[in-house]
């Protein structure tokens, strides 16, 4: 395991599972336990150190809502299903931890791993608190500052140029001012630290559940198969043509295909995913369905009946041009 990966440590408010060999933990059971009991439906992260990768699963209300990975390409967002696939079922190597953390900290972590940071003024000595704090105050800075030193990752959240909250992975106690001061103490080697900043941190985005992605994939293939059975042999070509035409407006459709495994897994939220699939299937059925003998509304009712509650909750029916009773 590369040292840059092995040494990463993030802040937490409570340790639910200390860093442990991955071979001792059943990851799916761990995630199931996180949402089974009402008292356990918390926010936090599961970090997995693999020989060549570092996977982070973000949880809110006990549910995995997003994921990132650090690999040869650096940090980037990853579909939840793809993140879980990267964790071997019978690992010989690797480590895992499960930590509770506040939603604001999770938002800072996700932004630091997926959003380009903003540059500092060239003349500013960022490692000097006597320079950086007056600068941030002078510009009424709103956002977060990440300070990484020797694998310890820390976040300061600013409101109107002042530190509003601090999430520190270094051992420190006392008020927020005391804890931040500890971060800049001489023994902390802050002069060797890496400083990055982001303005206006957005809340942690929530990916569409993998089960909904799979349901939409199965529905799209089922519609094409039914159109072919009804005499529209060109239905697969119509579906692909419609998908290609919509890719610019709905990039999430790169995660879909007819009759073969998609090239990638989508990371979009439920609204964007549903809007894209509804636009695609609407075009497909406008062009491919026999609106007299096999009305699209009847076809949708039949093919979505078993999962109607899932589709209804996602707002799928509301986005379709036909009323499904």
PEFENUR-V348578 format. One record per residue. N is the residue number from 1. RES is the residue in one letter. PSI is psi in whole degrees, -180 to 180 (none if undefined). Layout:
BEGIN
n: {N N}
res: {RES RES}
psi: {PSI PSI}
END
This chain:
BEGIN
n: {1 2 3 4 5 6 7 8 9 10 11 12 13 14 15 16 17 18 19 20 21 22 23 24 25 26 27 28 29 30 31 32 33 34 35 36 37 38 39 40 41 42 43 44 45 46 47 48 49 50 51 52 53 54 55 56 57 58 59 60 61 62 63 64 65 66 67 68 69 70 71 72 73 74 75 76 77 78 79 80 81 82 83 84 85 86 87 88 89 90 91 92 93 94 95 96 97 98 99 100 101 102 103 104 105 106 107 108 109 110 111 112 113 114 115 116 117 118 119 120 121 122 123 124 125 126 127 128 129 130 131 132 133 134 135 136 137 138 139 140 141 142 143 144 145 146 147 148 149 150 151 152 153 154 155 156 157 158 159 160 161 162 163 164 165 166 167 168 169 170 171 172 173 174 175 176 177 178 179 180 181 182 183 184 185 186 187 188 189 190 191 192 193 194 195 196 197 198 199 200 201 202 203 204 205 206 207 208 209 210 211 212 213 214 215 216 217 218 219 220 221 222 223 224 225 226 227 228 229 230 231 232 233 234 235 236 237 238 239 240 241 242 243 244 245 246 247 248 249 250 251 252 253 254 255 256 257 258 259 260 261 262 263 264 265 266 267 268 269 270 271 272 273 274 275 276 277 278 279 280 281 282 283 284 285 286 287 288 289 290 291 292 293 294 295 296 297 298 299 300 301 302 303 304 305 306 307 308 309 310 311 312 313 314 315 316 317 318 319 320 321 322 323 324 325}
res: {X X X X X X X X X X X X X X X X X X X X X X X X X X X X X X X X X X X X X X X X X X X X X X X X X X X X X X X X X X X X X X X X X X X X X X X X X X X X X X X X X X X X X X X X X X X X X X X X X X X X X X X X X X X X X X X X X X X X X X X X X X X X X X X X X X X X X X X X X X X X X X X X X X X X X X X X X X X X X X X X X X X X X X X X X X X X X X X X X X X X X X X X X X X X X X X X X X X X X X X X X X X X X X X X X X X X X X X X X X X X X X X X X X X X X X X X X X X X X X X X X X X X X X X X X X X X X X X X X X X X X X X X X X X X X X X X X X X X X X X X X X X X X X X X X X X X X X X X X X X X X X X X X X X X X X X X X X X X X X X X X X X X X}
psi: {123 144 -32 -29 -47 -30 -4 132 131 157 165 160 -22 142 118 -34 111 163 120 154 132 -29 -22 -7 135 107 -44 -38 -38 -45 -34 -42 -28 -21 -4 -46 139 -41 -17 0 77 174 145 -161 149 120 134 116 115 168 -38 6 161 115 134 126 127 132 141 132 29 -4 142 120 -15 173 150 164 145 115 -156 -21 -2 -166 141 159 154 143 143 -45 -39 -38 -43 -34 -27 -15 112 145 -30 73 140 -28 163 161 162 149 161 113 139 143 155 154 -38 -39 -42 -38 -40 -44 -46 -43 -41 -24 -11 -13 131 138 161 141 153 154 138 -32 -5 129 95 -32 -5 109 -27 -15 -43 -40 -45 -36 -48 -35 -38 -29 9 51 130 124 -155 153 126 131 114 125 125 41 -9 119 128 151 133 126 126 142 120 39 -3 150 119 -35 156 131 106 136 -4 155 117 150 173 -164 171 -39 -43 -41 -41 -39 -38 -35 -32 11 153 -38 -10 -5 40 -24 -21 5 162 127 131 153 154 136 146 67 128 154 155 120 151 119 152 141 141 -33 -35 -40 -47 -38 -41 -38 -45 -36 -45 -42 -37 -39 -45 -45 -40 -39 -40 -44 -29 7 0 81 -20 6 -43 -40 -38 -43 -44 -40 -44 -41 -45 -41 -27 -5 -38 -42 -30 78 -21 -20 -7 -21 14 152 167 121 4 167 131 157 -24 165 136 148 10 161 176 -41 -48 -40 -47 -41 -42 -48 -40 -41 -41 -51 -29 -47 -41 -47 -29 -42 -30 -18 152 102 -11 -54 -29 77 141 -36 -41 -40 -44 -42 -45 -45 -15 0 -45 -26 27 -35 -39 -47 -39 -44 -34 -8 18 -48 -35 -23 -5 147 -2 142 118 116 none}
END
